[in-house]
C-alpha cells in the first residue's frame, strides 16, 4: 500500500533512527526529559499491528524508509510561497519551515500584545520557567512511541502563553511547511500552549507540503488550560499524499475550563491523530470535533481519549469521515469515567460516508465507566449516499454529479459549522471544492 522512496545512498532506517540516536538540543532539565523519553522508547518498542492500539494502522513501512533529519534552510522559501497557507488574516502567524522557526516569515505578537507567542527553542534559551512546569508533563510518562520519539528529538516548535484574564481577540496560527526536496525528511514538531485562569485563545495549527516528496511529520501539541480558561484549537493537516503524518494533541483541563478541538485531516498517505484530554477538575468541558476525507490509497486514523477524572464534567465528540477510492479510515474513541467522576455527561458520535465499494472504515467506540451516576452515550454509523435524496434532487433538474456533491457537502458541514473561525471555514470551503474535483470515478460509480 505504501509509497516507496526514491533510491538514495542511505540505508533503510534502523533501530537507532527511532530510538533517538542523538538527543535534541537544550539545557540540562530538557536533556533529562529527553533521556527519559529515550528510555521509554526502548521499553515500548516500535508499534506493530499486533498491538491493539495499532491493529488497523500499519506504520511498518516507515522502518524501510531512508529517513533523515530535515535540513532547515536547504531550500529557500519566501513570503509568496507561504501566503496561500496563512489563515489568521490580520492575526498572528508563526511560520516553521522543515521544523525550524522562521522569524522573517512570521508575524508574532509585539511586546504590548499582552501575551507570548514565539519559538519554543528561543524560550528555553531564555526564561524557561513555564516550559519546565508544562513541557512533556501532559504528554509525558505514559507516552506512545512517536510521542516519546518527539520528546527525545524535537529541535524547535511553538510556545504560546496567555496570562490570567487576558483575551486574545485575533487567532494565532502555527504554520508548519515541509519544504525539503530530498525524499525522507523527518520533522519532530513540538508545541506548548498555556492558557492561564480566565483567559481566552484561538489557535490554528496547520501542516502542509511545498513539494511532492515523501516526508515524515511527527508532531506533539500540549495544552494546559487553567481555571475558567477557554481555548479553541483547530488542527488542519493537508500534506502531500506521499507523506506520513503522526500527531498527538494532549490537553490538561482545570476547573470550569472549556476546550473546543477541531481535527481536519485531508492529506498524507498515512495520517494518525491521537487526541486526548483529561478533565481534571469539576466543571470542565471538552468538545472534540473532527472531519477526515480520504481517497485513493490514503489511510487516516483518529484515536481519541477523554478522561473524566472528576465529577460534574461534560464531553461531546463528533467525528465525521468521508471515504472514496480504496481509502481506509480508522476511528477509535475511548471515554473513561473514573470512580469519583459522578454526574459525568459524555457523548460520542462517529459517522462515516463511504463513496466506493472498495473504501474501508474501522470504527470502535469504547466506554469504561467506574461511577454509577453518569449519562454516557456512544454510537457509530457507516453508510452510503441516500438514493431517495439523490432521486429527489435529480428530479428537480440537478445533475447527478452536482447532486452527489450537495449531499456530501451537507454531511461535511455538520463538522465545519462547529468551527467559529471564519477564515478557517472559508479555507475549508475551498479545500472541499478541490477535494471533490480530485475525485475521479469514486463518485460517478454510484450511478452504475
Secondary structure, DSSP 8 states (H G I E B T S, - for coil): --------SS----HHHHTTSS-----HHHHHHHHHHHHHHHHH-S--TTSGGGTT---GGGGGS--EE--TTSS---HHHHGGG--STTSEEEEEETTEE-GGG-B---TTSSEEEEEHHHHHTS--HHHHHHTTTSS-TT--HHHHHHHHH--EEEEEEE-TT-B--S-EEEEEEE---STTEEEEEEEEEEE-TT-EEEEEEEEEESSSS-EEEEEEEEEEE-TT-EEEEEEEEE--TT-EEEEEEEEEE-TT-EEEEEEEE--SSEEEEEEEEEE-STT-EEEEEEEEEE-TT-EEEEEEEEEE-SSS-EEEEEEEEEE-TT-EEEEEEEEEE-TT-TTEEEEEEEEEEE-STT-EEEEEEEEEE--SSEEEEEEEEEE---HHHHHHHHTTT--HHHHHHHHHHHHHHHHHTT---HHHHHHHHHHHHHHHHH--HHHHGGG-
